[in-house]
Structure formats: structure tokens, C-alpha cells
């Protein structure tokens, strides 16, 4: 099966799932690095391409919701009116999009945890500069902020 803008090879078949006790449309995707991923749907009438595109998109959407819940307070709204809830949901997702753009513009890999650390570091630097009560040295401030943006959590 050939799918545009998708690297690797995909094989598709209808198989019986013992766990689900029904037939499933199975897609085996072999990526260029040799790793395998399996995607399936209980709707056997779907094409293999549809199964692959649908579930690849689904996982991206789930990561998006996870990040918005954990870092932008999606679940903390106490409003009950539809318009207020719409505004709150849009604000939560918009803040995630702003974080993605800022990380991309600064050449950093996207991670809400990293973004949160960068923003906290920038805030601390601003407090320090404000407390110094001296004529601001724009070159020093710019250099320091760029240095803070380059700090990233290292995996242990």
C-alpha cells in the first residue's frame, strides 16, 4: 500500500481478534528505521490508508488534550455557561499553540514541560533585573534571556 507523505511500507489485512471476538482491519506500518507499528479498526470497510491516517491523527489529538489538561488548566474551569466554557477551552488551546510557536521560533524541541521551565526562568530573570534598579543593559538582558531559553531539562 502506498500512502503519500508517509515514509515506510504499510501492509493491510482483515484478521480475527480473539480479544475482541470479531474481525478487524489491521495495518502493519514498517517505518524506515525498521520499527513496526500496528493500527486496527473494527470497521472492516475502512481502507488501510484510512485506518492509518485516522489513528495516527488520533494519537496526536490525544497528546494535545493531555498537554492542555496538564499544563494550561483545561480541567480547572468552574464556569457553567456555554459561552464562558467556549472561551475557556479556546484560551487553553490557544496558549498551547503559542507555546509551540515560541519553542519553534527559538529552535527548541516542543515540550510543554520545557516551555514551562523557560517561562519560569524568564520570569525569575525579569525579577532580578527589576530589583537591580540600574539603567538596563539591553545587550546583557538579551544575552541572558537567550541563555535561559537554551536551558533544557536533560534526561537522566
N, C-alpha and C positions, 0 to 999 in steps of 0.2 A: 504494500500500500504506500503510495507517495502522497505526502502532505506538504504543501507549500510552506516555506519559512519554518520548517521543522527539520532539524538535523537528526540523523539516525534512521533506523529502519523500524517499521511497525508491522506486526503480524496480527491478524484478527481471526477469530473463530467463535462458533457457538459451542459452549461447553455446559455440562450439567454440574451444578454446585451442590455438593452433599449438604453443606451447612445451610444453604438457603432452600434446598429441596425444590429447585427449579432451574431452568436453563438461563444462562447469562451470556451476553455478548462480551467476550474477553478480547482485550487489545494488549499485546505484549510489545512494549516500546524498548528497543535496544538503542541506547544513546551512543554517540561517537566515542565516548570514553570507555565503553564496554559495559556500563551499568545497565541493569534492566529495571523497568517499572511496569507494573500491571495495572490496568484500568478495566473496570467492568460495569455493565449496566444490566439490570433485569429486563429492560425494554429491548428485546432482541431485534426489533425492527429498525433500531438506530444503526447508522453506518458506523464502521470502525473509526472513521475520521471524526464523526460527531461525538462519539464516546470519548475519544482522546481530547478533543478541543473542550468539551463540556467539563470534564473532570479536572483538566489542567487549570481551567479558569476558576473552577470551584475552589481549589486549594488556595489560589491567590486571593480570592474573595474572603476565605476563612482567615487567612493571615491578616488581612486588612481589618476585619472585625475584631480579631484578637488584640491587635495593637491599639485600636481605638478604645476597646474596653479597658485595657491595662494602663494606657498612658494618657488618654485625653478625657477620661471620665464619662464615657458613654453611658454607663450604668448608674451614674450619680445624680441624674436629673430627677427632681421631685415634682415637676410640673404635671398637670393633668390635662391642660387644654391642648388641642391638636396643633394650633399654630405655635405655641411655645415649645412643644415637643419637636416639631419640624425644625424650628430654629436651632434647638439644642443639638439635634442629630447632625444638621448641616455644619454647625460650628465645630463639632468633634471631628467630622471627616475632613473639613477644610483645614483644621490645624494639622492633621496628619499629612495632608498634601503639601502644606507649607514646609513641614519638616523635611519631606522628601526633596523638595526643590532646593532648600537651603543646603542639605547634605550634598546634593548633586553639584550645585554651584561651587562648593568648596572642595570638590574632588574626594569626598569621603564616601565609603560604602554606607548604604542606608540601613539604619537600625534606630528604632525609637529610643532604645536604652542609650545608645551613643549620643543621639540628639539631646536627650535629657541631660546627660553629663556635660555636653558642650554648653548648653544654655545655663546650667548651674555655674560652670566655671566662668562664663562671660559675666554673669551677674555678680559673682564674687570679685572679679577684676574691676567691674564698674564701681562697686562699693569702695574698694581700695583706692581707686583713682579719685573718687569723690571725697574721701576722707583726707587725702593728701593736701587739699586746699592750695594747690600751687597752680601756676599757669600750666594748662595741659600741654604736654609734648605730644603732638599728634602722631609723630613718627613712632615714638615709644609705645603709645596706645595701640596704634595699628599693628605694630610688630607683636605686641603682647597678645592681642586678640587673635591674630593669625596663629601664634604659637598655641594658644588654648584650643583653637579649632583642630590643630594637628594631634592633640592628645586623644588617645583612644584606649579603651579597655583592651588589655592583652589577655588572650585565653591562657589559662594555667596549664 
